[in-house]
Amino acid sequence: MVGKLTPDDIVSASTVPALLGLNPYRTQNDLLKQCVEASRGEYVSDFQGNEATRWGDRLEPVVLTQAAERLELVDVELDPRVPFHHETLPLAASLDGRAFGRGELVTDTARGIYCINADRISIDGMGVLECKVTRSAPEIVPPPYRGPLQLQAQMMCTGYKWGVIATFYGGIELRLFIYRADPVVQRRIADAVIEFEERKKNIDWYPVINSADGNTAYPRVDDGAPVIDLAKNADGEELLRMLVKARADKALAELNIDEAEAGLKEIMGSHEYAEGMVGNQKYRIKWGTRTMKAKPERIMPAEPERTVRSGALNVREV
């Protein structure tokens, strides 16, 4: 629930999707930057939570209690306030809950129970309880970043052999996804953790996957560094050609958009709607209005001077 228990300078179970490049909201370099800064004592998280996380915290004990009842678990412990560390790897985990089970489970969709990585899963002994609250539509298998990889890492750190992701969809449906410990997935996580630690030690960034990720990996400029000759890189000049052409195409497209919109607004005048055909497809245009709510005067707080890497490349003819 509320409050981070695991260290910021190593991989934790919740960050494993980012470690494996499977988190759509966070890159491998984002995680590496955090851990490098934390190891230097420079990392401070500015995340204060939001509406979704606050509701998740409030609903977590309700969801997990219902999951435990549905699975007939005993010795249920919600929100253990201790971190769990892997025996040999720099990997830690915290748990939403844990409980003691017995017997074997099979998929029972009428009760919202889904056995994912085996047809029948033994839940004998202690297992992990992980809660997820989402606005997404109910799924047969949750995506890797919403619990499955985190759960495998939690089992690695606790030594437990089974776990459940209790996912509450849209405030109306609870589904329980049961997993057994998967040695293939856990080996993949272990290998990625070992590689991550090497990269952290040597400040060796992962390949950049988008423009913003480049700013994460290379936030500073080395004064006096020589000019890079793109001809000496196998892809350098082709990427430059792609960028120059794409920007030219974008500028032309924006000019065409503005010209077309100006002409259509002239035709529509004070009318709200217009219709027309493009090939065999009919389109309706709406030129509506929106009301801007009144806002009180705000004084922006002072910010210290700082230098950051520009978000976009500046390209000019030489």
N, C-alpha and C positions, 0 to 999 in steps of 0.2 A: 504494500500500500504506500502511504506517504513516506518519503525519506529514503535516500539512497544508502544502501548498506555496503555495497561492494566498492573496492578502490577505483579511482578514476584513471589510474595509470596502467591498467591491464585490461584485457578483454573480459567482459562479463557475459553471462548467458543472454541478456537482453540485447547485447550488441553483436551477437554472432551473425545475424542476418547481414549486417553491414560488413562484418569481417569477410563474409563469403561473397560480397557484391550482390546481395539479393534483397537489400532494403531500398525500396524506391524513393525513400525520403532522406537517405544518408549514404554517403559513399565510403569506400574503404579509406580514402585519404582524409575524410572528415574524422573518422575514428582514429586514424593514426596521428593526426594533428592533436586531437584531444589528449591522447596518451603521452605523446612527446611533451606537450606543455605541462601535463600533470606531473610527469616525472621530474620536471624542472621546478615544480611548485608555482607554475604560472597559470594554471587552468582554473577558471571560475565559471561555473555554469550560470547562464542568465535565464534559464527556463524556470518560470514561476508557476507552470501549470495553466490549464485553460478549462473551459466549461466541460469538455469531453473527459479530461483526466479527473476533474473533481467528481463528476458523476460516476466514473469508473471506480474511484476510491469508495464512494458511498455504497455502490451496489456490490462491490466485491464480496463482502461477507454474506450477503443474501444469496448471490449466485453460487458461491462455493458451498454454502450450507445446503442449498437445494441439490447441487451435484452430489454431495456426499450422501444425502438421503436417497437419491435415485439409484446410486451405485451400492447402497447398503454398506458404506464405509464406517469404520469406528475409529476411536482415538483421534478424532479430527483436531488438528491444530491450525488455526488461521493466523496468518501473518507472523511467522516465526521471526523474531527480531535478531537473527544472527546470520551472518554471511557463511556460505559454504565454499570451501576452496578445494580445487582438484589436488590430488595427492602429489602429482609431479609437474603439472603444467601451470603456468601463470594464467589461470582461468578461475573466475569466481562466479557465484550465483547467489541470488536471494530468491525466496519462495513466497508466493501468495499464500500457500497452505500446503499441508501434507496430511496424509491419513493412512490408516491400516486397512487393507482390503483382504478379501479371501475369495477363492474360487476362480472362475474363468468367465470372460465376457465374449459375447458375439454381437454383431450389429443388430440393433433393434430400433428401426426408424420410428416406430410408434412411440417409443420412450425417448427418442432423441439421442440414442447411443450409437456411435459409429466407431468400429474398430478399423484403424487406418492401415497400419503396416503389417497386419496379419489377420487371418480369418477369425482366429480365436486368440485372445490375449489373457494370460494369467495375471491376476492382480493380487496374488498372495504377497503379504508383507507390506512394508511402507512404500508409498508412492507419492509423486508430486502432483499438486493441484495448482493449475495456472488459470487465472481468470482473464477473459477478454470481453470487453463491451464495445460493440461496433454498430455503426449505422448501416453497414453493408447488408445486402440480401443474404439469407441463409445459404450455406454452401455444403457440398458433400465432403469436400476436403479443404481445410483452411490453407491460405497461401503461406509459403515458407516464412515470410516475415511476421506473420501474426500467430506465433506460438510454436510451430513444429520444431524449428531449429533451436529456439530458446529452450524448449522442453528437453531435447536431447542433451544440451549442455548442462542443464540442471541435473539430469540423471548422471552425467559424467562427474559432477562435483559432489553429489550426495551418495552415489553408489546404488541408488534405487533402480529397479528394473522395469518400472512402468510409471506412466503418468497420464494425466487427463488435462486437456484444454477445454475448460468450460466457457463457451462463447455464447454471450447473450446478444441476440440480433434484434436491433431496432426496438428494444424494450418490450418485445412480445414473444420471442421464441428462444429457448435454451437448447443448445446442442452440445453433447459431450463427446469429444474426439479422444479416443483411447489409443495410446501408443505404447509399444514395448521398446526397450532400449535397442537401438539399431547400431551394431558395430561398424557398419560401412559408413554411415553418416557421422558417427562419433570419431572415426579415424580421419575423416575428411576435416572435421572441426579441429582435431588435434594437430594435424599437419598445418592447417591455416594459422593456428595460434603460434606454432614454432616459427613459421615464416614471418608472421607479424612481429614477433619479438626481435628477429634479426633486422627487419626493416626499421623498427623503432631504435635499435641500438646504433644503426648506421645512417639514420635519417634517409632511408631509401624509399622514395615515394612510389606508390602504385601507378600504373599507367593512367593518365588523365582520361576520364570518360566524357566530360563536357567542359564548356568554357568556364563555368563557375568552379568546377573541380580543379582546374588549372590554377585559379587564384588561391585555392586552399593549399595546394602543394607548393606553390612558388609565390608566396606573398610579398617577397622583397626583391629589390634589384641590387645586384653586386656592382658597386661603383668600380669603374675602370674595366669591366668585363669586355672582351673584344666582340666585334660584330659577328654574328653567326652567318656563315655562307650557306644558304639553303641548297645550293647546287651540290654540296658535299653530303647532303642527307638524301637517302633514297626517295623519301616522300615529300621533302621540303617544298620544292618548287611546284609540285602538283597540288599540294594543299594551298599554297599561295594563289595559284591560278583559280582554284575552286572558290577561295574567299573573295577574290576580286570580282569574279563573274557573278557570284551569288549576291554580292552587295550591289552590283550594277543592275541585276535582275530585280532585286528588292526595290531599288530606287525607282526603276521604271514601273514596277507594279504599283507602288504607292502613288506615283504620278497618275497612272491610269485610273486607280480607284478614286482619287480626288476629282479627276475630270468627269468620270461617270457619275459620281454622286452629285456634283454640281449641276450637271445637265438634268438628272432625274429630279432633283429638288426644284429646279426651274419649271419642269413639266408639272410636278405635283402641286406646287404653290402651297395653298392652305389645306390641301387634302391630306388625310392621314394615311390612306392606303392606295396602292396601285398594283396592278397585276400584268404579267406578260409571259411570253413563251421564250425559252432558250432551247432550241432543238425541239425535242419531244417533251421537255419538262416545263411545267407551269410553275411560276414563282409569284409569291405575294410579297410586296415591299410594305413595311410599316415605318412611317416617319412620325414617331410619337413624341411625347413630352415626358419629362420627369420633374418631380418637385424636389428642390434642394432644401433640406431642413435647416432651420436657423442654427448657428453654432456660436457658442460664447467665445469671446476673445481669449486667446491662449498665449501665454508667454513661454517660449521654448527654453528649456533649461540649458545652461551653458555646457559646452563640451570641450574637453582639452584638445589641443592640436594633435593630430596623428597622421601618419603616412600609410596609405594602403595601395595595393596594386590596382591599376585601372581594370574595370570589368571587361572592356572591349579593346581589341587591338586597333591601333591607329596605323592605317596603311596609306602611303602617298607615293606618287611617282617620283623616281630619282632620275 
